[in-house]
Amino acid sequence: MEQIIPIPIEEEMRQSYLDYAMSVIVGRALPDVRDGLKPVHRRILYSMYQLNLYPEKPYKKSARIVGECLGKFHPHGDSAVYDALVRMAQDFSMRYPLIDGQGNFGSIDGDSAAAMRYTEARLAKISMELLKDIEKDTVDFRPNFDESLTEPEVLPARFPNLLVNGSSGIAVGMATNIPPHNLTEVCQAIKYLVDHENTTIDELLKFVKGPDFPTGAEIINPEAIKRIYQTGRGSVTLRAKHTIEELKKRTAIIITELPYQVNKASLIKHIAELVKEKKIEGIADIRDESDREGIRVVIELKRDSTPEVVLNKLYKFTPIQTNFNFNMIALVNGQPKLLNLKTYLTEFIKFRREVILRRTAYELRKAEARLHILEGLRIALENIDRIVAIVKGAENPEVARNELQKEFGLSEKQAKAILDMKLQRLTGLEREKIEEEYAKLKKDIEYYHFVIESDEEQKRLIKEDMDDIIKHYGDERKTKIVSKDAEIDIESMIEDEEVVIFLTHKGFVKRVSASTYRTQGRSGTGIKGIKTREDDFVKEIITASSLDYLLVFTNRGRVYWLKAYEIPKSERATRGQSIRSLLQGLSGNENVSKIIPVKDFNENLDLFFVTVKGYVKRTKLSDFSHPRSTGITAINMEPGDRLIYIGTVSEKDNVILISRKGRAIRFHVQDVRQMGRAARGVRGMLLDKDDDAVVAATVIHPDDRYLLIVTEKGYGKRVLISEFPIQRRGGKGVIAAKLNEKTGKIADAITLKDDENIVIVSKKGKVIKINAGSISIIGRHTRGVRVQRLSDDDSVVAVSKVEEEVENA
């Protein structure tokens, strides 16, 4: 009767899961440190070796190879075996392909290989180096799945395949990702390590420069390589290799090499979609001109596009710049282990030494066995007449053998060899050959003993193997390692000009050169600055340098980074591009409130925040110098509040806040203490009516003389700043303007030094550029003069200074 042993289910689950995990790790997903192969790849190569599919032999159908592998060694799905075979034949997947394929084995465009019944294959020449001496007892064999045959546990691997061809795989609870390397570099590093066992990784890096991918491309962060090879983990940044050419009509970016494992067809489709979505501006056409000679993807640019700016967008949004993450895990003595460069090379040298010793021991056994036979044959030749007599007088071969053994002290094998000896061996020439073979074997045996006993000779043989591998298979690097100094400085290609940036209520943004707008006289209607939809209007106008940083603040109190030149340059009458396409991480209910230009993140400057409800806050500008792609917190605001002003200030400055109903308060910046990014702020202005709000705020610098106030109906005036007394923050302030139905409420206000050029923009996108000197200087209790003539359904929304001097038109 069977005995039932109770086992806690958690214990059984734990043990079963560990058994499963180790089965996947060892039997499927991770490569062996010695030959760099997973079981399926090893079995495919060994099956082809048994089928005699050598490089000089004819090809055989892939289906025949897959069937051989499945039936003898790998009882899994045929597609798994064929997919592995296909990859080993692809020159864009393997740095040194292990299989020589004939037929359609797929493409870099992601096309799959033809069915296995159509394709043919044989071993590549370099694969013979993995299998060399396998018949000389160099590696252990184990029973196959049904124990009817044996298969090698590992291949003898004459070259360091794990590093040379790389490997990737996902096991249970771990994964490996090892990039391919240049054969010459790795073999030279092994030669050096053989002679200098105590060398450092720094010294090995003189030989191994970094990964060498089959598709070429460029590594642009060489500073990461040292740390990666020291730890076994890290990331290199790969960038497509390109040139910029002048075609007949346009400038074009020509991509000639792609990062490893980037699908060319998918890349082109992705770029086209980004152009359609207007995430990348400046591309007129994209086409694939690749052929047998190599990759050629042509990206034609629009006439006003800067190639370096377009490239920067492509790097940011497409895989023409991508990362390869190292995770150098392999099986060492059947256990997964994270390897650094020296550990791997040391393990490979240790394995090669074992192979050499086992091969030598095998050859020594064979040589001694043959020498033993030859010693018997030499005795026979010296006593041939007596041997012939014994053989003639014997009743049968067994009796003859026993007589020979007894009379001449021969072994059974020697006696049998004498009996099997042909009569032609009695000729003088044959006798001479036996003596030559005997002398040669004596020397060979002496040398084999020397190899087994001498560490130095073992080292010499390893180095000799590496030299031979380099001679027959070595080549130049394909992947270029670019130093930081060699990278393109995109900003050096950008024209430093004054630009006007428009932001609409719906979140459309555009950049226009400030020189587009000629200076007009006061009371002009202006010209079209931006085209808006019926339900949209211009919310803000910013003047900046094309090289300025733009800090983009949202209604949720977060801030994002842009460079001014990253906003697409547009014609005057166009709508622009949605700012959402330029900012990663902007959530669905998040809208842009304010954009401010910053030249640098000066430690001595602060950002000053003003909200519609009159709250103010001061935070160090340097706190915003490293925002994430998903944005960082800038200010915490209560529901219904929003940012109305953000500007840079120093402790010597004072600020002025202006309300919609015509009041203004001026106070020192120092009245507001420095706060962290997550703070809400303090009361800056007390609003006495529910329908009042702060509509403008501005910093007063020492050389500012006037406050320019513009109303919704296009009226404006300059008021001497001295008319606004400095008060304590939190008060109601003083009257700033006399308002009525004709003027409308206050729309915006800025400070001026003297007769500076200003730009006024209306809801409908009408822009007028005028010289502020043409606007009257009058007191606080006046309404002002007309500065822009507007239609009844239009109103002023913003005013901004333009630094560039332009003659009056």
TORFI-505460 format. One line per 5 residues: number of its first residue (from 1); their letters; for each residue x, y, z of C-alpha. Coordinates in steps of 0.2 Angstrom, whole numbers, plus 5000, padded with zeros to 4 digits. Last residue first. Example, Ala and Ser with C-alpha at 12.3 -4.5 7.8 and 13.67 -1.06 7.14 Angstrom:
BEGIN
2	SA	5068:4995:5036 | 5062:4978:5039;
// end
This chain:
BEGIN
809	ANEVE	5038:5513:4796 | 5047:5518:4812 | 5065:5511:4813 | 5067:5494:4822 | 5077:5492:4838;
804	EEVKS	5076:5475:4845 | 5072:5473:4864 | 5054:5469:4861 | 5043:5473:4876 | 5027:5464:4879;
799	VAVVS	5008:5468:4880 | 4994:5456:4882 | 4975:5452:4880 | 4968:5467:4871 | 4950:5466:4865;
794	DDDSL	4940:5461:4850 | 4921:5460:4847 | 4919:5479:4844 | 4934:5479:4832 | 4950:5486:4839;
789	RQVRV	4961:5502:4837 | 4977:5501:4846 | 4985:5514:4857 | 4971:5525:4861 | 4975:5537:4875;
784	GRTHR	4975:5536:4894 | 4961:5534:4907 | 4968:5546:4920 | 4969:5546:4939 | 4987:5538:4939;
779	GIISI	4994:5553:4930 | 5000:5555:4912 | 5015:5551:4901 | 5008:5550:4883 | 5011:5535:4872;
774	SGANI	5022:5539:4857 | 5038:5535:4867 | 5032:5517:4869 | 5037:5514:4851 | 5024:5503:4842;
769	KIVKG	5022:5485:4837 | 5004:5480:4834 | 4998:5462:4834 | 4980:5456:4829 | 4978:5438:4835;
764	KKSVI	4959:5439:4838 | 4962:5440:4857 | 4973:5455:4854 | 4992:5458:4855 | 5002:5473:4859;
759	VINED	5021:5473:4855 | 5032:5486:4863 | 5047:5496:4857 | 5056:5505:4871 | 5056:5524:4873;
754	DKLTI	5062:5524:4891 | 5065:5511:4905 | 5048:5503:4904 | 5038:5492:4916 | 5023:5482:4910;
749	ADAIK	5004:5481:4912 | 4990:5471:4905 | 4971:5470:4902 | 4964:5484:4913 | 4945:5485:4912;
744	GTKEN	4936:5493:4898 | 4942:5510:4891 | 4925:5516:4884 | 4915:5507:4898 | 4925:5517:4911;
739	LKAAI	4941:5516:4920 | 4952:5529:4929 | 4969:5521:4931 | 4982:5515:4944 | 4972:5519:4961;
734	VGKGG	4982:5514:4976 | 4986:5497:4985 | 4973:5486:4993 | 4986:5479:5006 | 4995:5462:5008;
729	RRQIP	5013:5468:5004 | 5019:5483:5014 | 5019:5499:5004 | 5031:5508:4991 | 5022:5523:4984;
724	FESIL	5016:5522:4966 | 5018:5539:4958 | 5037:5536:4957 | 5033:5523:4944 | 5029:5538:4932;
719	VRKGY	5013:5533:4922 | 5013:5528:4904 | 4996:5527:4896 | 4985:5515:4886 | 4968:5512:4878;
714	GKETV	4965:5497:4867 | 4948:5492:4873 | 4955:5479:4886 | 4966:5492:4894 | 4985:5495:4893;
709	ILLYR	4995:5501:4907 | 5014:5506:4905 | 5023:5509:4921 | 5037:5521:4919 | 5055:5524:4925;
704	DDPHI	5064:5507:4926 | 5082:5509:4929 | 5082:5502:4947 | 5072:5487:4941 | 5053:5486:4945;
699	VTAAV	5046:5468:4943 | 5029:5466:4935 | 5012:5460:4939 | 4996:5460:4928 | 4978:5454:4929;
694	VADDD	4976:5452:4948 | 4957:5449:4951 | 4941:5459:4955 | 4924:5450:4953 | 4924:5446:4972;
689	KDLLM	4928:5464:4977 | 4941:5471:4989 | 4956:5462:4982 | 4970:5461:4995 | 4987:5461:4986;
684	GRVGR	5002:5450:4990 | 4995:5437:5002 | 5008:5423:5005 | 5014:5408:4995 | 5008:5391:4991;
679	AARGM	5024:5381:4995 | 5029:5365:4985 | 5044:5374:4976 | 5052:5380:4992 | 5050:5397:5000;
674	QRVDQ	5061:5413:5000 | 5053:5427:5011 | 5041:5440:5003 | 5044:5457:5010 | 5061:5456:5002;
669	VHFRI	5054:5458:4985 | 5049:5476:4991 | 5031:5482:4988 | 5020:5491:4975 | 5001:5489:4975;
664	ARGKR	4990:5494:4960 | 4971:5496:4958 | 4962:5498:4941 | 4948:5485:4942 | 4958:5471:4934;
659	SILIV	4971:5472:4947 | 4989:5478:4945 | 5003:5471:4956 | 5020:5480:4957 | 5037:5473:4962;
654	NDKES	5052:5479:4971 | 5070:5474:4967 | 5085:5473:4978 | 5083:5455:4983 | 5084:5449:4965;
649	VTGIY	5070:5445:4953 | 5066:5433:4939 | 5048:5433:4933 | 5031:5424:4934 | 5014:5432:4932;
644	ILRDG	4996:5427:4931 | 4997:5410:4939 | 4980:5402:4943 | 4967:5401:4957 | 4951:5392:4956;
639	PEMNI	4956:5378:4968 | 4970:5383:4979 | 4988:5383:4972 | 5003:5374:4976 | 5019:5381:4967;
634	ATIGT	5032:5374:4955 | 5031:5355:4956 | 5041:5346:4943 | 5038:5341:4925 | 5036:5323:4917;
629	SRPHS	5052:5326:4907 | 5060:5330:4923 | 5066:5348:4928 | 5084:5351:4932 | 5087:5370:4934;
624	FDSLK	5071:5374:4943 | 5078:5375:4960 | 5092:5387:4953 | 5079:5400:4951 | 5077:5401:4970;
619	TRKVY	5059:5403:4975 | 5048:5419:4980 | 5029:5418:4982 | 5014:5429:4979 | 4995:5427:4981;
614	GKVTV	4984:5440:4974 | 4969:5429:4968 | 4975:5429:4950 | 4992:5422:4956 | 5009:5430:4957;
609	FFLDL	5026:5420:4957 | 5043:5428:4958 | 5058:5417:4953 | 5074:5421:4962 | 5091:5426:4956;
604	NENFD	5108:5425:4964 | 5111:5407:4959 | 5109:5411:4941 | 5099:5398:4931 | 5103:5405:4914;
599	KVPII	5095:5415:4900 | 5077:5412:4906 | 5061:5415:4896 | 5044:5414:4905 | 5029:5404:4899;
594	KSVNE	5013:5405:4909 | 4997:5395:4911 | 4999:5380:4901 | 4985:5367:4903 | 4984:5351:4912;
589	NGSLG	4967:5341:4912 | 4974:5328:4900 | 4992:5326:4908 | 5007:5334:4901 | 5021:5320:4902;
584	QLLSR	5031:5325:4887 | 5030:5343:4881 | 5032:5348:4863 | 5016:5339:4856 | 5006:5346:4871;
579	ISQGR	5011:5364:4865 | 4999:5362:4850 | 5007:5369:4835 | 5006:5386:4826 | 4990:5394:4820;
574	TARES	4997:5402:4804 | 4996:5420:4798 | 5013:5426:4804 | 5023:5411:4796 | 5030:5399:4808;
569	KPIEY	5045:5394:4818 | 5042:5378:4828 | 5045:5379:4846 | 5062:5370:4849 | 5071:5386:4846;
564	AKLWY	5064:5393:4862 | 5072:5379:4872 | 5059:5370:4882 | 5057:5364:4901 | 5042:5360:4911;
559	VRGRN	5034:5367:4927 | 5020:5361:4937 | 5007:5372:4947 | 4992:5362:4941 | 4987:5377:4929;
554	TFVLL	5004:5374:4920 | 5021:5383:4920 | 5033:5382:4905 | 5050:5388:4909 | 5058:5393:4892;
549	YDLSS	5077:5392:4891 | 5084:5405:4879 | 5093:5402:4863 | 5080:5410:4851 | 5081:5425:4862;
544	ATIIE	5064:5430:4870 | 5048:5440:4868 | 5033:5432:4876 | 5014:5435:4871 | 5000:5427:4880;
539	KVFDD	4982:5422:4879 | 4979:5423:4861 | 4961:5417:4857 | 4952:5402:4853 | 4933:5398:4850;
534	ERTKI	4934:5405:4832 | 4950:5397:4828 | 4966:5407:4829 | 4978:5413:4816 | 4993:5422:4823;
529	GKIGT	5001:5439:4821 | 4989:5447:4809 | 4994:5466:4808 | 4991:5481:4819 | 4976:5492:4819;
524	GSRGQ	4986:5508:4822 | 4982:5520:4836 | 5001:5524:4839 | 5012:5523:4824 | 5019:5507:4818;
519	TRYTS	5035:5497:4821 | 5037:5483:4808 | 5033:5466:4814 | 5043:5452:4806 | 5059:5458:4814;
514	ASVRK	5053:5449:4830 | 5055:5432:4822 | 5040:5421:4825 | 5038:5406:4836 | 5022:5397:4838;
509	VFGKH	5011:5390:4852 | 4994:5382:4852 | 4987:5379:4870 | 4968:5382:4868 | 4970:5399:4876;
504	TLFIV	4983:5404:4864 | 5002:5406:4867 | 5012:5417:4855 | 5031:5418:4855 | 5040:5433:4848;
499	VEEDE	5058:5430:4843 | 5075:5440:4845 | 5089:5431:4836 | 5103:5419:4840 | 5104:5409:4824;
494	IMSEI	5105:5391:4829 | 5120:5381:4823 | 5130:5384:4839 | 5114:5377:4848 | 5116:5360:4840;
489	DIEAD	5133:5357:4847 | 5137:5342:4837 | 5146:5328:4847 | 5164:5326:4844 | 5169:5334:4860;
484	KSVIK	5158:5321:4869 | 5169:5308:4862 | 5161:5297:4848 | 5164:5278:4849 | 5161:5271:4831;
479	TKRED	5152:5255:4829 | 5159:5245:4814 | 5176:5241:4821 | 5188:5233:4809 | 5190:5215:4806;
474	GYHKI	5196:5198:4813 | 5191:5182:4806 | 5206:5173:4799 | 5221:5182:4807 | 5211:5186:4823;
469	IDDMD	5207:5168:4826 | 5225:5162:4822 | 5232:5175:4834 | 5219:5170:4848 | 5223:5152:4846;
464	EKILR	5242:5156:4847 | 5238:5166:4863 | 5229:5150:4871 | 5244:5139:4865 | 5257:5151:4873;
459	KQEED	5247:5151:4889 | 5247:5132:4890 | 5265:5132:4886 | 5268:5144:4901 | 5258:5133:4912;
454	SEIVF	5269:5118:4909 | 5265:5100:4915 | 5251:5095:4903 | 5260:5104:4888 | 5277:5096:4892;
449	HYYEI	5268:5078:4894 | 5261:5082:4876 | 5278:5087:4870 | 5286:5071:4875 | 5272:5061:4868;
444	DKKLK	5274:5070:4852 | 5293:5067:4851 | 5291:5048:4854 | 5277:5049:4841 | 5288:5056:4828;
439	AYEEE	5302:5043:4831 | 5289:5029:4830 | 5282:5036:4814 | 5299:5038:4806 | 5304:5020:4811;
434	IKERE	5287:5013:4804 | 5290:5023:4788 | 5307:5015:4786 | 5301:4998:4788 | 5288:5002:4775;
429	LGTLR	5302:5007:4763 | 5312:4992:4766 | 5298:4980:4762 | 5291:4969:4776 | 5276:4980:4778;
424	QLKMD	5270:4974:4761 | 5266:4958:4770 | 5251:4966:4779 | 5251:4966:4798 | 5235:4959:4805;
419	LIAKA	5244:4945:4815 | 5257:4958:4821 | 5243:4970:4826 | 5235:4956:4836 | 5251:4952:4845;
414	QKESL	5253:4970:4849 | 5235:4971:4856 | 5237:4956:4866 | 5253:4962:4874 | 5270:4956:4868;
409	GFEKQ	5283:4947:4879 | 5292:4940:4864 | 5289:4921:4866 | 5273:4921:4877 | 5264:4935:4867;
404	LENRA	5268:4927:4851 | 5263:4910:4856 | 5246:4917:4863 | 5243:4926:4846 | 5247:4910:4836;
399	VEPNE	5235:4900:4847 | 5221:4913:4844 | 5225:4914:4825 | 5222:4895:4823 | 5232:4879:4822;
394	AGKVI	5249:4887:4824 | 5264:4881:4814 | 5263:4894:4800 | 5261:4908:4813 | 5275:4903:4824;
389	AVIRD	5287:4901:4808 | 5282:4918:4802 | 5286:4925:4819 | 5303:4916:4819 | 5307:4923:4802;
384	INELA	5301:4941:4806 | 5311:4943:4822 | 5317:4961:4820 | 5301:4966:4810 | 5291:4958:4823;
379	IRLGE	5299:4968:4837 | 5297:4984:4827 | 5278:4980:4825 | 5276:4977:4844 | 5284:4994:4847;
374	LIHLR	5273:5002:4834 | 5258:4995:4843 | 5263:5003:4860 | 5267:5019:4851 | 5249:5019:4844;
369	AEAKR	5242:5017:4861 | 5254:5031:4868 | 5249:5043:4854 | 5231:5040:4857 | 5232:5042:4876;
364	LEYAT	5243:5058:4873 | 5230:5065:4860 | 5217:5063:4873 | 5227:5071:4887 | 5232:5085:4875;
359	RRLIV	5213:5088:4871 | 5209:5088:4889 | 5223:5100:4894 | 5218:5111:4879 | 5200:5111:4883;
354	ERRFK	5204:5115:4902 | 5215:5129:4897 | 5202:5136:4886 | 5189:5135:4900 | 5201:5145:4912;
349	IFETL	5204:5158:4898 | 5185:5160:4896 | 5182:5162:4915 | 5196:5175:4916 | 5189:5184:4901;
344	YTKLN	5172:5185:4909 | 5178:5190:4926 | 5189:5204:4918 | 5174:5211:4909 | 5162:5211:4923;
339	LLKPQ	5150:5196:4926 | 5134:5194:4935 | 5132:5175:4939 | 5119:5162:4935 | 5124:5145:4941;
334	GNVLA	5128:5130:4930 | 5147:5131:4933 | 5146:5149:4927 | 5129:5153:4918 | 5128:5171:4911;
329	IMNFN	5123:5188:4917 | 5130:5204:4909 | 5116:5216:4910 | 5120:5230:4898 | 5106:5242:4893;
324	FNTQI	5107:5248:4875 | 5099:5265:4874 | 5092:5274:4859 | 5095:5288:4846 | 5088:5284:4829;
319	PTFKY	5074:5277:4840 | 5062:5292:4838 | 5056:5306:4849 | 5071:5315:4856 | 5085:5310:4843;
314	LKNLV	5072:5315:4829 | 5069:5331:4838 | 5088:5335:4839 | 5090:5330:4821 | 5077:5343:4816;
309	VEPTS	5086:5356:4825 | 5103:5351:4817 | 5095:5351:4800 | 5089:5369:4802 | 5072:5371:4792;
304	DRKLE	5068:5386:4782 | 5068:5376:4765 | 5059:5361:4771 | 5069:5346:4775 | 5071:5330:4765;
299	IVVRI	5074:5314:4776 | 5083:5301:4765 | 5085:5284:4773 | 5100:5275:4765 | 5105:5258:4772;
294	GERDS	5118:5247:4762 | 5125:5242:4746 | 5112:5230:4742 | 5099:5244:4743 | 5092:5257:4754;
289	EDRID	5083:5272:4746 | 5070:5274:4759 | 5059:5290:4758 | 5055:5304:4769 | 5048:5321:4763;
284	AIGEI	5046:5339:4769 | 5052:5338:4786 | 5053:5355:4796 | 5042:5351:4811 | 5042:5336:4822;
279	KKEKV	5028:5334:4834 | 5016:5340:4820 | 5005:5325:4821 | 5009:5321:4803 | 5027:5324:4806;
274	LEAIH	5027:5312:4821 | 5017:5299:4810 | 5030:5300:4796 | 5044:5298:4809 | 5036:5282:4816;
269	KILSA	5033:5275:4798 | 5051:5277:4794 | 5057:5269:4811 | 5045:5255:4808 | 5053:5251:4791;
264	KNVQY	5070:5252:4798 | 5067:5241:4813 | 5080:5246:4826 | 5089:5231:4834 | 5106:5239:4835;
259	PLETI	5106:5258:4831 | 5105:5262:4812 | 5118:5266:4799 | 5117:5277:4783 | 5104:5290:4788;
254	IIATR	5104:5305:4775 | 5098:5321:4782 | 5092:5332:4767 | 5094:5350:4761 | 5082:5354:4747;
249	KKLEE	5080:5356:4728 | 5094:5347:4720 | 5100:5338:4735 | 5112:5346:4748 | 5118:5333:4760;
244	ITHKA	5119:5331:4778 | 5126:5315:4784 | 5120:5302:4796 | 5126:5288:4808 | 5111:5283:4820;
239	RLTVS	5114:5286:4838 | 5117:5273:4852 | 5117:5278:4870 | 5126:5265:4882 | 5118:5259:4898;
234	GRGTQ	5124:5250:4913 | 5128:5234:4921 | 5142:5222:4922 | 5150:5232:4936 | 5168:5236:4930;
229	YIRKI	5163:5234:4911 | 5148:5246:4914 | 5158:5259:4924 | 5172:5260:4910 | 5159:5262:4896;
224	AEPNI	5149:5276:4904 | 5161:5290:4899 | 5159:5284:4881 | 5142:5292:4880 | 5139:5294:4861;
219	IEAGT	5140:5277:4854 | 5139:5278:4835 | 5130:5267:4822 | 5137:5250:4816 | 5123:5238:4811;
214	PFDPG	5133:5223:4817 | 5136:5231:4834 | 5153:5234:4842 | 5152:5236:4861 | 5166:5246:4869;
209	KVFKL	5185:5250:4867 | 5191:5232:4872 | 5210:5234:4870 | 5214:5249:4880 | 5199:5244:4891;
204	LEDIT	5209:5229:4897 | 5221:5241:4906 | 5206:5250:4915 | 5199:5233:4919 | 5215:5230:4929;
199	TNEHD	5229:5217:4926 | 5233:5204:4939 | 5234:5189:4927 | 5246:5198:4915 | 5252:5186:4902;
194	VLYKI	5235:5178:4899 | 5226:5195:4902 | 5236:5202:4887 | 5231:5188:4875 | 5213:5189:4881;
189	AQCVE	5212:5208:4878 | 5219:5204:4860 | 5205:5192:4857 | 5192:5204:4863 | 5198:5218:4852;
184	TLNHP	5200:5207:4836 | 5183:5199:4838 | 5174:5216:4840 | 5160:5216:4852 | 5141:5210:4853;
179	PINTA	5130:5217:4867 | 5126:5207:4882 | 5108:5207:4889 | 5103:5195:4902 | 5087:5193:4912;
174	MGVAI	5082:5188:4930 | 5067:5183:4940 | 5063:5169:4929 | 5073:5170:4913 | 5073:5183:4899;
169	GSSGN	5086:5182:4886 | 5100:5192:4877 | 5116:5187:4870 | 5132:5194:4863 | 5141:5189:4847;
164	VLLNP	5159:5193:4852 | 5156:5193:4871 | 5148:5176:4872 | 5158:5169:4858 | 5175:5170:4866;
159	FRAPL	5185:5160:4853 | 5190:5142:4852 | 5173:5136:4858 | 5175:5118:4864 | 5156:5117:4864;
154	VEPET	5146:5114:4880 | 5136:5100:4888 | 5138:5090:4872 | 5124:5078:4867 | 5122:5060:4869;
149	LSEDF	5110:5048:4861 | 5096:5036:4866 | 5094:5044:4883 | 5076:5050:4879 | 5080:5069:4882;
144	NPRFD	5098:5068:4877 | 5112:5059:4888 | 5126:5070:4893 | 5143:5074:4885 | 5158:5082:4893;
139	VTDKE	5170:5093:4883 | 5187:5091:4876 | 5186:5072:4873 | 5194:5074:4856 | 5178:5073:4845;
134	IDKLL	5174:5091:4850 | 5191:5096:4843 | 5184:5111:4834 | 5166:5115:4837 | 5166:5133:4841;
129	EMSIK	5180:5136:4828 | 5169:5127:4815 | 5156:5140:4818 | 5168:5154:4811 | 5167:5145:4794;
124	ALRAE	5148:5147:4794 | 5139:5130:4796 | 5126:5126:4782 | 5109:5133:4777 | 5094:5131:4766;
119	TYRMA	5078:5141:4765 | 5062:5136:4756 | 5055:5122:4768 | 5060:5132:4783 | 5047:5145:4778;
114	AASDG	5054:5162:4772 | 5061:5173:4785 | 5051:5187:4793 | 5052:5205:4787 | 5057:5217:4801;
109	DISGF	5064:5230:4790 | 5081:5224:4795 | 5078:5209:4784 | 5072:5191:4785 | 5082:5175:4781;
104	NGQGD	5076:5173:4763 | 5087:5161:4754 | 5104:5153:4757 | 5110:5154:4775 | 5128:5153:4782;
99	ILPYR	5126:5150:4800 | 5137:5157:4815 | 5135:5175:4810 | 5149:5186:4816 | 5141:5202:4823;
94	MSFDQ	5124:5193:4824 | 5108:5202:4822 | 5111:5212:4806 | 5121:5198:4798 | 5106:5186:4800;
89	AMRVL	5111:5168:4800 | 5111:5165:4819 | 5094:5173:4819 | 5087:5161:4807 | 5093:5146:4817;
84	ADYVA	5085:5153:4833 | 5068:5156:4824 | 5069:5138:4816 | 5071:5130:4833 | 5057:5140:4841;
79	SDGHP	5046:5137:4826 | 5049:5118:4827 | 5042:5118:4845 | 5051:5108:4858 | 5060:5091:4859;
74	HFKGL	5077:5098:4857 | 5091:5084:4855 | 5088:5070:4843 | 5071:5073:4834 | 5070:5091:4836;
69	CEGVI	5088:5095:4830 | 5087:5083:4815 | 5070:5090:4810 | 5076:5108:4811 | 5091:5103:4800;
64	RASKK	5080:5095:4787 | 5068:5109:4788 | 5083:5121:4785 | 5086:5112:4768 | 5104:5108:4766;
59	YPKEP	5118:5118:4759 | 5133:5109:4750 | 5149:5106:4759 | 5164:5118:4760 | 5157:5127:4776;
54	YLNLQ	5153:5110:4784 | 5135:5103:4785 | 5142:5086:4790 | 5125:5081:4797 | 5133:5079:4814;
49	YMSYL	5140:5096:4813 | 5123:5103:4808 | 5115:5094:4824 | 5129:5101:4834 | 5126:5119:4828;
44	IRRHV	5107:5117:4831 | 5110:5109:4848 | 5121:5123:4854 | 5109:5136:4848 | 5094:5128:4858;
39	PKLGD	5105:5125:4873 | 5110:5144:4875 | 5127:5148:4868 | 5141:5159:4875 | 5154:5145:4873;
34	RVDPL	5161:5146:4891 | 5150:5158:4900 | 5134:5147:4896 | 5120:5157:4889 | 5104:5160:4899;
29	ARGVI	5086:5157:4894 | 5083:5139:4890 | 5089:5125:4901 | 5099:5134:4915 | 5087:5148:4919;
24	VSMAY	5071:5140:4913 | 5075:5124:4923 | 5081:5134:4938 | 5064:5144:4938 | 5054:5128:4937;
19	DLYSQ	5063:5119:4951 | 5062:5135:4961 | 5043:5136:4958 | 5041:5118:4963 | 5050:5120:4979;
14	RMEEE	5041:5135:4984 | 5024:5128:4979 | 5028:5112:4989 | 5033:5122:5004 | 5017:5133:5003;
9	IPIPI	5006:5118:5001 | 5012:5110:5017 | 5017:5092:5014 | 5008:5076:5020 | 5016:5060:5015;
4	IQEM	5004:5047:5008 | 5011:5029:5009 | 5007:5017:4995 | 5000:5000:5000;
// end
